[in-house]
Amino acid sequence: MDDSIFKYCEDHTSQPSAEINDIYRSIALHTAMPHISSTPYQGQLLRLLSLMVRPRLAVEVGSFAGFGAVHIAQGIPEDGCLHIVEANEEYEPLITEHLQQAHVAHKVQLHIGQGADVIPQLPDGIGLAFVDADKLNYERYYDLLLPKMAPGGLLIFDNMLWYGRVMEAAETDLRCDRSTRIIQALNSRITADPRVDNILLPLRDGLMICRVREDGEKC
Ligand SMILES: C[S@@+](CC[C@H](N)C(=O)[O-])C[C@H]1O[C@@H](n2cnc3c(N)ncnc32)[C@H](O)[C@@H]1O
């Protein structure tokens, strides 16, 4: 998207609170790779989706410094829980600090571990799941999460355009790297899956939003 159009969109989107701005600044100051965090604009979309669904049970796979989590948590009811899974234990103190700063720590349970190990331990009935971790496991996350989703729940994958590489080569082209092939295959699988309605948005690196169909719901 043209930079000036994107700037216009950002300017005409609810602006982040002072706490959210402070957390975003803290990520820039205290991490070596701040660019892997969600941005305030993407955070606002996650927040809106969570506020629309009001999930009692939500999951984020790959939390980094907790910026996506603080937004999703804002839509979780007081008696709900957002389970967040992060493989790198070094991020734990920063995640905890940011959840407290956003006043949502009481609604979030942090699991330090691998997404593929933690997801099977989570209860069924997930109303919103956001996957933003290792791309090589994306198909696995889809297979693990979909049966655990509540009817009408949202299953969201980030990086589904993979910096445009998904368009460079056919899924079967061996010159294409593994992550690209996995993301291409998952985009095709999701689009053909009768269990979900989906939209791939060209937002940042591509956000795939799937809504799990309710019993008897037709295409
Ligand atoms: C793009 S960042 C996540 C950004 C975050 N979702 C946000 O909205 O700001 C990806 C994170 O996934 C974590 N990660 C990588 N492999 C993982 C795995 N197998 N299980 C859980 N987390 C993983 C990385 O350590 C990193 O912190």
The ligand as a MOL file (V3000), in Angstrom:
LIG
                    3D

  0  0  0     0  0            999 V3000
M  V30 BEGIN CTAB
M  V30 COUNTS 27 29 0 0 0
M  V30 BEGIN ATOM
M  V30 1 C 6.6830 -12.1120 15.4360 0
M  V30 2 S 7.0740 -12.4450 17.0910 0 CHG=1
M  V30 3 C 5.5170 -12.3120 17.9010 0
M  V30 4 C 4.9770 -10.9190 17.9830 0
M  V30 5 C 3.7470 -10.8020 18.8600 0
M  V30 6 N 2.7190 -11.7470 18.4920 0
M  V30 7 C 3.1380 -9.4060 18.8020 0
M  V30 8 O 1.9620 -9.3010 18.4140 0
M  V30 9 O 3.8380 -8.4370 19.1110 0 CHG=-1
M  V30 10 C 7.3280 -14.2010 17.0640 0
M  V30 11 C 7.5750 -14.8170 18.4330 0
M  V30 12 O 7.3650 -16.2280 18.3340 0
M  V30 13 C 8.2430 -16.8710 19.2270 0
M  V30 14 N 8.3360 -18.2730 18.8270 0
M  V30 15 C 9.1160 -18.7980 17.8360 0
M  V30 16 N 8.9280 -20.1260 17.7730 0
M  V30 17 C 8.0090 -20.4470 18.7100 0
M  V30 18 C 7.3980 -21.6610 19.1240 0
M  V30 19 N 7.7250 -22.8250 18.5420 0
M  V30 20 N 6.5040 -21.6220 20.1340 0
M  V30 21 C 6.1810 -20.4390 20.7300 0
M  V30 22 N 6.7430 -19.2610 20.3920 0
M  V30 23 C 7.6340 -19.2620 19.3890 0
M  V30 24 C 9.5390 -16.0570 19.0780 0
M  V30 25 O 10.3970 -16.2580 20.1830 0
M  V30 26 C 9.0120 -14.6460 18.9600 0
M  V30 27 O 8.9910 -14.0130 20.2150 0
M  V30 END ATOM
M  V30 BEGIN BOND
M  V30 1 1 1 2
M  V30 2 1 2 3
M  V30 3 1 2 10
M  V30 4 1 3 4
M  V30 5 1 4 5
M  V30 6 1 5 6
M  V30 7 1 5 7
M  V30 8 2 7 8
M  V30 9 1 7 9
M  V30 10 1 10 11
M  V30 11 1 11 12
M  V30 12 1 11 26
M  V30 13 1 12 13
M  V30 14 1 13 14
M  V30 15 1 13 24
M  V30 16 1 14 15
M  V30 17 1 14 23
M  V30 18 2 15 16
M  V30 19 1 16 17
M  V30 20 1 17 18
M  V30 21 2 17 23
M  V30 22 1 18 19
M  V30 23 2 18 20
M  V30 24 1 20 21
M  V30 25 2 21 22
M  V30 26 1 22 23
M  V30 27 1 24 25
M  V30 28 1 24 26
M  V30 29 1 26 27
M  V30 END BOND
M  V30 END CTAB
M  END
